[in-house]
Amino acid sequence: MSDEELIETLKYSSPKILYIVTWNNLLKKLFCPFQVMVKHQIGELEKGEKIWVENVKVTVKLKTVYIIKGRAYYYDHFEILN
């Protein structure tokens, strides 16, 4: 993906909103902050700890990143709580 394509894609996104598809195929909009649970220890975060996602970003390769306590973590280290 070129830089121009990435810019075009990201201009419609917000760091305060995450869209998810639920288990029953419904589209749901989550607003930051939303709560997640740590799947396994990563950095200073302990397994099972419930924490708040401050912002949602993406990498150049469009992988979702959560900003938690000012630090960036890949989304797949966490389970979203409702």
Secondary structure, 3 states (H helix, E strand, C coil): CCHHHHHHHHCCCCCCEEEEECCCCCEEEEECCEEEEECCCECCECCCCEEEECEEEECCCCCEEEEECCEEEEHHHEEECC
